[in-house]
Amino acid sequence: MILPIALAFGFVCMGLAVLLTLWRLLRGPTAADRILALDTLTINAIALIVLFCIARDTALYFEAALLLAMVGFVGTVAYCKFLLRGDIVE
C-alpha cells in the first residue's frame, strides 16, 4: 500500500536530481564541475534503474546497475586523470 507512494516519490526526486545535474553539466564553469556532474548523473541513473527494478518487481536490472556503476567509476577516474595530466595512458 505504501510502496507505490514511495516509488512515485522516489521517481520524482530522482527526476529532479537528474534535471539539476544536467543543469550543472551544461553550465559548469570548470571541467572539474562537469566531471563531477557526469559522475553524479551516473549515480542518478543507477538509482533510477534500481527504482525501476523495484517497481517492476524483478531482479533482472540489478546487474545492469552494477555494470553501470563499474563503468562510471572507471570513466570518472579516466576523466580526472586526463584533466590532471593531459594523458590517460602513460
C-alpha positions as CSV (number, residue, x, y, z in Angstrom):
1,M,0.0,0.0,0.0
2,I,2.8,2.4,0.9
3,L,5.2,1.1,-1.8
4,P,3.6,2.8,-4.8
5,I,3.6,6.1,-3.0
6,A,7.3,5.7,-2.0
7,L,8.2,4.7,-5.6
8,A,6.4,7.7,-7.0
9,F,8.2,10.0,-4.6
10,G,11.5,8.3,-5.4
11,F,10.9,8.8,-9.2
12,V,10.0,12.4,-8.7
13,C,13.0,13.1,-6.5
14,M,15.4,11.3,-8.9
15,G,13.9,13.1,-11.9
16,L,14.5,16.4,-10.1
17,A,18.1,15.3,-9.3
18,V,18.7,14.4,-12.9
19,L,17.5,17.8,-14.1
20,L,19.6,19.7,-11.6
21,T,22.6,17.6,-12.5
22,L,22.1,18.2,-16.3
23,W,21.9,21.9,-15.5
24,R,25.3,21.7,-13.7
25,L,26.7,19.6,-16.5
26,L,25.8,22.2,-19.1
27,R,26.5,25.3,-17.1
28,G,29.5,24.2,-15.0
29,P,32.2,26.8,-15.1
30,T,35.1,24.4,-15.0
31,A,35.9,21.0,-16.4
32,A,36.1,19.6,-12.8
33,D,32.5,20.7,-12.2
34,R,31.4,18.9,-15.4
35,I,33.3,15.7,-14.5
36,L,31.6,15.7,-11.1
37,A,28.2,16.3,-12.7
38,L,28.7,13.4,-15.1
39,D,29.6,11.2,-12.2
40,T,26.6,12.3,-10.3
41,L,24.4,11.7,-13.4
42,T,25.8,8.1,-13.5
43,I,24.8,7.7,-9.8
44,N,21.3,9.1,-10.5
45,A,20.9,6.7,-13.5
46,I,21.9,3.8,-11.2
47,A,19.2,4.9,-8.7
48,L,16.6,5.1,-11.4
49,I,17.5,1.6,-12.6
50,V,17.1,0.3,-9.1
51,L,13.8,2.1,-8.6
52,F,12.5,0.7,-11.9
53,C,13.6,-2.7,-10.8
54,I,11.7,-2.4,-7.6
55,A,8.6,-1.1,-9.4
56,R,8.6,-4.0,-11.8
57,D,9.3,-6.5,-9.0
58,T,12.2,-8.2,-10.9
59,A,15.9,-8.6,-10.2
60,L,16.8,-8.5,-13.9
61,Y,18.1,-5.0,-14.0
62,F,20.3,-5.1,-10.8
63,E,23.2,-6.5,-12.9
64,A,22.8,-3.6,-15.3
65,A,23.0,-1.1,-12.4
66,L,26.2,-2.9,-11.1
67,L,27.8,-2.7,-14.6
68,L,26.9,0.9,-14.9
69,A,28.5,1.6,-11.5
70,M,31.8,0.0,-12.6
71,V,31.9,1.7,-15.9
72,G,31.0,5.0,-14.4
73,F,33.8,4.7,-11.8
74,V,36.4,3.9,-14.4
75,G,35.2,6.7,-16.6
76,T,35.4,9.2,-13.8
77,V,38.9,8.1,-12.9
78,A,39.9,8.4,-16.6
79,Y,38.5,11.9,-17.0
80,C,40.2,13.1,-13.8
81,K,43.5,11.6,-14.8
82,F,43.2,13.3,-18.2
83,L,42.3,16.6,-16.5
84,L,45.3,16.4,-14.2
85,R,48.0,15.0,-16.6
86,G,46.7,15.6,-20.1
87,D,47.2,11.9,-20.9
88,I,45.3,8.8,-19.8
89,V,47.8,6.1,-20.7
90,E,51.4,6.7,-19.6
